[in-house]
Amino acid sequence: MKDYEIYSTMKVPKNSNIVIRLDGRKFHSLSKALNLVKPYDENFYKIITNVCLDIFNQFAPKFIYAFSDEISILLDEIPFSGRVEKINSVFASLASSSFTYYLLNDYSNEFNLDKLSDNERNIVFPISFDSRIIPVDAQHICDYFKWRQDECWRNCINGYGIWALKKEYDNEEANEKIKGLKSNEIHDLLFERGINLNDVETWKKRGIGVYKRSWEIEGFNPKKQEKTVSTRSEVYVDYELEIFNQEFFEKL
């Protein structure tokens, strides 16, 4: 029967960098059922951050980038001997179980889970993510993350635009009005209503990064009567990401 597992030997290319991109499944419906604050729900993003930290602690990737319900994980050391089925299934299930854990245990009161109707609970649970693997050569790593960061920025502009319009129009009319508008037109629309996207928190515009950062600490060796330098490192959640460029990824 082992011969029926026809995809079990499929592997990612050897000695390659890969990005694993996770996307929340039916999170638009989940957002409605949980009544997430628009245009950004900080508690939701705290859960996403915790999911990223769980993934980082399990697999020590080079970099994790997240916005909305999307998580991109850059690996230079490939687990599970590169087996595609294994990588996709484990990362998707880890994200799903981690999100569920924090929602139920740390944020149950914030989202009033005890007040959900049976229909709403059926929409929220079970929570799931899908997973895909993207091989990326070293020279295009920045290009990939810049692409996703640009999408984050578009989401921010559109999210604030539709949020502002829904204060004045019903859902259908607000959606119709924003349809086809260019980014600069949404900027103008928001500015007319006293909203300047330059003042919006950086993580909403550029996403969230998780990576290991290091720094040097100077000390003194009394036996040798000389200064010493040691290195410390920590897993860091960056809510103030710069606009991605090649230098950023060379420093990781």
N, C-alpha and C positions, 0 to 999 in steps of 0.2 A: 504493500500500500504506500510505502514511502515514495515510490515512483510517481504517485499522483500529485505530490507537492512540487508542481512544475516550476514554481517561482522561488522556491526556497534557496536556490543556489545563486540567484541574481545578486550581484555585488556592485558597490560603487567603485569607480576607477581607483586603482592603487595610488598612493602618494598624492592624493588630491585634497584640496579643501572642499568641504561641502557645507551648504546652508540647508538647515531643516526649517521649513516654514510651517508653522502651526496656525490654523484658523479656527475660530469658534464656530461650531455648527449651529445654525438657527439662532444666533445671538441677537438678531433683530427682534425676534419674537420674545426671547428671554428678556431683552431690554424693556419691552412693554410690560411683561408680566411682573418684573421687579420694580417697575415704575422708576427707572433710573433718572436721575436729575439731568436735564439737558442744558447746554450742549455737552457738558462733561460731568460725569459722576465720579467724585474723588474716591469714594469707597470702592467702586468697581476697579479703578486703576490701582488701588492698594492691593486688591486681590491679584490682579495681573502681575504686579511687581513681585508678590510673594511666590506666584507660580514660577516666574523667571528665576528667582533665588533658589527654589527647590531644584529646578533643572540644572542651574549652575553648580549647586552643591553635589549633585549626583554625577555630573559628567564633565565638569571643569572645562567648558567650552572657551574659546578665545574671546567671544563677544556675543551678547544677546541684545537684540533690539526689539522694542515692542511699541505698538500704538493700537488704539481701538482694541479689537479682539485678535490681533495678529502678532505672532511672536516669531522672529527670525533668529536662528541659532547658528553661529559660525563655529564649525569644528575643524581643527587641524589634526587631531588624533581621533581616528574613526573607531567607534565601538562595534562590538558584535561581529568582528572580522569583516565589516563592511556590508553585512547582509541587509538588503533593502527592506525586506519584509520585517525583520527584527527591529531595525532602526525606526521605521515608520510606526509600527505598532506600539513599541515601548514609549517613544516620545509623546505620541498622541494620548496614550492611556495615562502617562504620568501627568501631563497637563490637565487632563479631565479630572483625575482623582484629586490633584492638588487644588484646583479651582473649587471643586465640590467641598473639600475639607474646610477651606477658609471661609467659604460662604456659609456653611452650616455651623461652624464652631466660633468664628471670630466676628462675623458680620450678619448673623441671623437677625439681631435686633434692628440693625441699621436698615435692613431690607424687609422688615416685618414679615418674615417667613411664616410665622404662626398665623398670620391673617390671610395668607393666600387661599384662594378658593381651590377646589379640587382641580378645576380646569387649568388654573394658573400653575399649580404644582406640576401638572402633567406637561406643561410647556417648559417649565424650568428644568425639571429633572426627567431623565438623567442628562447631565451636562456632558458634551463631547466636543472634541477637537479633531479636525482632520490633519493629516501630515503629508508633506511632499519633500522630496530630496532634490536639491539643485546643486550639481557640481559647478564650482566656480574656480577658475584659475586665479593665481595670486594677483595678476594685474587688473582683474575685473571685480575684485572684492568691493572696492570703493564704489564702483559703478552700480553694483547690486543694491548696496545700502543707501546710496544716494537716490536711487529709483524709489525705494520704499519710503525714504524720508520725504521725497516730493509728494508721494501719495498721502502721507500723514498731513502735510501742509494743505493739500487740497481738501482733505476731510475736515480740517480745522475751519477753513474758509466756508465750505458748504454747510458744516454743522452750525456755525454761528449764524450764517445767512438764513437757514430754514428756521432756526430757533427764534430769530428776531421777527421773521414774517409771521410765524404762528402766534405771535402775540397780538397781531392785528387781523389775521385772516384764519379761516378754518383750514384744516389740513390739506384738503384738495386744492383750494385756491392758493395756499402758500406754496405747495409743491409745483403748481402750474407757473407761478410767478418766477420761481427761481430757476426753472428749467431753461437751459440754453444761455443763462447769464455767464459772462466771462468773469474770471477772478477779480479783475479791476472793477467791474461793475458791482460785484458783491461787496468789495471793499467800500465803494462809494455809498452803497445802500446802507451798510453798517455805520459808516461815518456820519451819515445824515441822522442816524438814530443814537448818536453819542457813543458808539462802540469803535474803539481804535484797536485793531488787532496787534499793533506794536506793543500794546500794554498787556496783552494776554500772556499768561505764564509760559515759559519756554517749552515745558514738556508737552503742552497741548499743541504747539506748533511744530516741534521737532521730534517728539517721541521720547522714550525712556531707554537708557543704555545700562547694561549690567556687565561689568568687566573687573578684572583684578588690577589694582593699581599699587605701585610700590613707591617707597620713599626711604631715604637714608637717615639714620640717626647717629649722631656723633656721641662717642663715649670716651672713657679714659681707662686705660689699663694701668693700675697702680704698680704692678710688678715690673712691667717694662717701662713705666713712666712715659707712656706715649698715648697719643690720641688713637681712638679706634672708630671705624665706621661700619655699621651693620645695616642690613636692609630689612625693612618690614613690608608686609603686603597685606591687603585686605580685599574682600569682594566689595565692590563699590556700586551703588545705584546712582546713576547720573541723571538728574532731572534738568540739567542745564547744558544739554548737548550743543556743541557747535554745529554749524552746517558741515556735513561730512566732506572731507577732502582726503587726498592720498596720505598726507602726513598723519592724520588721526589714526589710520589703520596701521601705519608703519610703527607707531609708538605702542600699539597694543602688545 
